[in-house]
């Protein structure tokens, strides 16, 4: 990028942010496949609007389109914060349809699912570059957080100066370890939770209001 | 890639791309060079890596090229950015964010990460 273009882009981003303060923020829920992003999106949407965002599944890439839930009003300590939440497809650098045939899926369905999954990942990356104002990064706390997708996505989020909260999900499971996630990304606040069981959701909403309000 | 391997040879070609070679290329030229190499079954090692924005576009373009029974994506490994290496506000303002981190990219079906932490990446590379 040329110096003048770089300067223009930076000024434009700073100006957008300066004048966007009163606008409703779009918060993207990002993370690898099967981290519990849709379960979290549904938990937040049901708690504050009564509706769900989309279907949840243990099969990877259940979410293959970004879904936006608008006007989620979260009330904390006498104040209210209104955000749009965007549930995004899990990000990966590889998709193999044979992965889906292990879940008793016919080849034709598995191929279709893998094609939709690749489109979904591309869409999620586009949203991240163009259309979100903040990020909730969801990780499965039973899994190793030192993966390339996590490293790259956190780097991309940081390079765009987006506010980010890391959620260590699935703390209801026996082999969950939040400390590993804190060690992997010490520069960001990590909030433990179980989106499925609703554990620690008070802190989750406090932090959302603090970071994105 | 400047050289291609003999198709009868069952070895694995490794291309080490210098920072100097990458510095004169646009983002899409870099991504095209990487993916063309990976499509041929090569392991591509970048001396200075990609910027976050280029990494984001690499994922996006990779996704558009995945096909059943053919190319199923890439494996890519870099070290996390150290906090002390953060570029200054002025650098970012000028679009001069430094990537400067060794990056290894290969076909997903040929490279498998065995271990990764802040200071060590251990990977297994296999033939097709």
Interface residues (C-beta under 8 A of the other chain):
Chain A: X1 X2 X3 X5 X6 X7 X9 X10 X91 X92 X93 X94 X95 X96 X97 X111 X114 X115 X118 X119 X121 X122 X125 X126 X128 X129 X146 X147 X148 X151 X152 X154 X155 X156 X158 X159 X160 X184 X186 X187
Chain B: X51 X52 X53 X55 X56 X57 X59 X60 X62 X63 X64 X66 X68 X72 X73 X74 X75 X76 X77 X78 X79 X80 X81 X83 X92 X93 X94 X95 X96 X97 X108 X109 X113 X116 X117 X118
